[in-house]
């Protein structure tokens, strides 16, 4: 099972908003933290974790060296792998 790393952060919220969030979290038997985290995850659900890269990727010397290390990747496979496309697009 993969462990998700969590980072503590702080926000300033209007007091009335915070109170409403706490009440709603309580009605759903959730902590304020898990309730707000679920809201934020829902908001970014359709956003890619890594930005899309346009293809074909420019064949710079750096990209060519990386492709030599990663044999067998076609442009179609790269288009379906956001993380690899992001790395190669840098």
C-alpha positions in Angstrom: 0.0 0.0 0.0 1.4 3.4 -1.0 1.7 6.0 1.7 0.7 9.5 0.8 3.0 12.2 2.2 1.0 15.0 3.8 2.4 18.4 4.5 1.0 20.7 7.1 0.0 24.1 5.9 -2.0 27.1 7.2 -4.8 29.2 5.6 -6.6 32.3 6.8 -10.3 31.9 6.4 -13.3 34.0 7.4 -14.5 32.9 10.8 -18.0 32.3 9.6 -16.7 30.2 6.7 -14.6 28.1 9.0 -17.5 27.5 11.3 -19.8 26.4 8.4 -17.1 24.0 7.2 -16.7 22.5 10.6 -20.4 22.0 10.9 -20.7 20.4 7.5 -17.7 18.1 8.2 -19.3 17.1 11.5 -22.6 16.2 9.8 -20.6 13.9 7.4 -18.7 12.4 10.3 -15.4 13.7 8.9 -12.6 15.8 10.4 -12.3 19.3 9.1 -9.0 18.3 7.5 -10.4 15.3 5.6 -13.5 17.2 4.6 -11.6 20.2 3.1 -9.1 17.8 1.5 -11.9 16.0 -0.3 -13.3 19.3 -1.5 -10.0 20.3 -2.9 -9.4 17.0 -4.6 -12.8 17.2 -6.2 -11.9 20.6 -7.5 -8.7 19.5 -9.2 -9.8 16.0 -10.3 -9.8 16.9 -14.0 -6.6 18.9 -13.9 -3.5 16.9 -15.1 -0.8 16.5 -12.4 1.8 17.3 -15.1 1.2 19.8 -17.9 0.6 18.3 -21.4 3.5 18.6 -23.8 2.9 19.1 -27.5 4.2 16.5 -29.9 6.5 15.8 -31.6 9.0 16.8 -28.9 11.8 18.9 -30.3 14.9 16.7 -30.8 17.4 18.6 -28.8 20.7 16.8 -27.8 19.4 16.3 -24.3 16.1 14.7 -25.5 18.0 12.5 -27.9 20.3 11.3 -25.0 17.2 10.6 -22.9 15.5 8.7 -25.7 18.6 6.5 -26.0 18.2 5.6 -22.4 14.5 5.0 -22.8 14.3 2.8 -25.9 11.0 1.7 -27.4 8.9 4.7 -26.6 6.8 5.8 -29.6 5.2 9.3 -29.9 1.8 7.6 -29.2 3.1 6.1 -25.9 4.6 9.4 -24.9 1.3 11.1 -25.5 -0.3 8.7 -23.1 2.4 9.1 -20.4 2.0 12.6 -18.9 5.0 12.2 -16.5 7.4 11.0 -19.2 6.2 13.6 -21.6 6.7 16.3 -19.0 10.2 15.2 -18.3 11.2 15.0 -21.9 9.6 18.4 -22.6 11.8 20.2 -20.1 
